[in-house]
Amino acid sequence: MEKLPFERPTIQKISAGIPSKHGISRKLEPLSHIDGLSIKSLIDDYGSPLFILSESSIRKTYKEAYRAFSSRYPNVQFAWSYKTNYLNAVCNVFHQEGAWAEVVSGFEYDKAAANGVSGESIIFNGPDKSKEDLRKAIQNSSLIHIDHFDELYEIIHLSREVEERPKVAIRINMDVGVYPKWDRFGFNFENGEAWDALNRIKASKNLDLIGLHTHIGTYMMTTEAYKIAASKLAQLAVSLEKKHGHVIQYIDMGGGFASKNTLRGAYYPGTDTTPSFDDFAEAITSALMSSEIKPDHLPMLILETGRALIDDAGYLAGTVLANKRLSDGRRATIIDTGVNLLFTAFWYEHDIRPIEPISDQMEDTTIYGPLCMNIDVIRGNVMFPLLKKGDHYVVRRVGAYNTTQWMQFINLRPQIVMLDMKGKAHLVRKGETLDTINSQEITPEHLQNFNL
Ligand SMILES: *Cc1c(COP(=O)(O)O)cnc(C)c1O
């Protein structure tokens, strides 16, 4: 008979079946399938850990967001925030749905262009645009959102060399009642800097001032902040028309809508507290519609929503490596996903579940990643069933900021698959190998040999 693995017994208070004071069920329902495909079979086919993206979830969420805004406002345009997830397959789903590209570096700009996005449909944000980046963006008629005066002067300078007229907007930061304020990007509204920048652009003659942009923060849980921001941008639009007779083409409200993930330390789960797209749309569009902007001059409304559009579509599945007891008797489960792959574990209490029914017996557990680093904690404290070595888990809502912010550290980055509308899996990014890493390295001749 096969010898069963031995686990040293400990005495634990059984809390299964007792409702918590909020009545939230403590039972963790397993998640066995995504879009009809078994997670187990995906792991068998593509390895562990594995990022899994759902195309149907991306399209569904996008349509929901688009409907929320377009049913309330006549002219709406989304631009996909590349840094949130710039896998080409993901970007192209958004582009097929009609979203432009929103990029914050020369690298992202080139990635969008290589995906086939035309220059006029690329919004170029961020504080880091080289002279060459700017020249390219001007020649391609891209929408350049100026971050600071040095950039403005550079563009004015370039506008004398390049034939095309630069199409520019400015990024504006402001007090929207959420602190600490995000005031490091763009020109400030309250101290008059934004108005100053707009007047300088108008005075420069060579630039086409086409829009006003703000991006007030990220994971914003208040719709009121967007209402304030939209009113302030509308005020600037009105002042431009009054003083210069200049009508801007668009107001870009940036991104920042919270996804349904739960922030670390939050009392209620994100699924209960996150405003809906309808809530955000209502706040923004009502502020614009009730502003002093003339009805026939209402600008296009651009949204650069990132995490709220993609978080739900991403899953990370993997395997339990081991269980152990910490010195205080607490259970620790070690999984094959660390903060190297799941960067957002620093911010979120990620929803992690078994992929098949395990016992109803739950226990306070710390879930560690595989790295040799004390900070490698996926969940500090979670009621979790007793998964064994070799059992599989899946983490939900990991579509945003993980496969862009992940790091190659101690381990290689794994494969990524996307499930198409029919539930068929496609490999969309190959896992790294030792060759991937070594192909970037050059070992000097005199260091190539040693005798041990
Ligand atoms: C990051 C970023 C976004 C997307 O933000 P989310 O919080 O993911 O919605 C949009 N616009 C700009 C300028 C950004 O830097």
The ligand as an SDF file (V2000), in Angstrom:
LIG
                    3D

 15 15  0  0  0  0  0  0  0  0999 V2000
   -2.3360   54.7180  -16.2620 C   0  0  0  0  0  0  0  0  0  0  0  0
   -3.1030   55.7030  -17.0260 C   0  0  0  0  0  0  0  0  0  0  0  0
   -4.4180   55.4260  -17.4430 C   0  0  0  0  0  0  0  0  0  0  0  0
   -5.1730   54.1790  -17.0240 C   0  0  0  0  0  0  0  0  0  0  0  0
   -5.4270   54.2360  -15.6490 O   0  0  0  0  0  0  0  0  0  0  0  0
   -6.3570   53.1510  -14.9110 P   0  0  0  0  0  0  0  0  0  0  0  0
   -6.2530   53.5250  -13.4760 O   0  0  0  0  0  0  0  0  0  0  0  0
   -5.7810   51.8210  -15.1870 O   0  0  0  0  0  0  0  0  0  0  0  0
   -7.7360   53.2970  -15.4470 O   0  0  0  0  0  0  0  0  0  0  0  0
   -5.0500   56.3740  -18.2220 C   0  0  0  0  0  0  0  0  0  0  0  0
   -4.4420   57.5350  -18.5660 N   0  0  0  0  0  0  0  0  0  0  0  0
   -3.1740   57.8370  -18.1690 C   0  0  0  0  0  0  0  0  0  0  0  0
   -2.5690   59.1100  -18.5790 C   0  0  0  0  0  0  0  0  0  0  0  0
   -2.4740   56.9320  -17.3890 C   0  0  0  0  0  0  0  0  0  0  0  0
   -1.2300   57.2420  -16.9910 O   0  0  0  0  0  0  0  0  0  0  0  0
  1  2  1  0
  2  3  1  0
  2 14  2  0
  3  4  1  0
  3 10  2  0
  4  5  1  0
  5  6  1  0
  6  7  2  0
  6  8  1  0
  6  9  1  0
 10 11  1  0
 11 12  2  0
 12 13  1  0
 12 14  1  0
 14 15  1  0
M  END
$$$$
